[in-house]
């Protein structure tokens, strides 16, 4: 049986989208993926990505966030 582990759940402050992160461990194939579920009113968008894709996506998000925040940019070496 596949196993789903909840990692985080939060609401975007401006658009109100509900974002949920889950780890999905598939019994068949022995693979773990990160599931990203975004709910906008009655519409759902779901991504399942591997660890390498998650790392690249996360790095791009962090770089963007640091460029937007003066306090975070000041902390960079």
Beta strands, then each sheet from edge to edge (+ up, - down):
strand 1: 3-11
strand 2: 18-26
strand 3: 31-40
strand 4: 43-49
sheet 1: 1+ 2- 3+ 4-
end
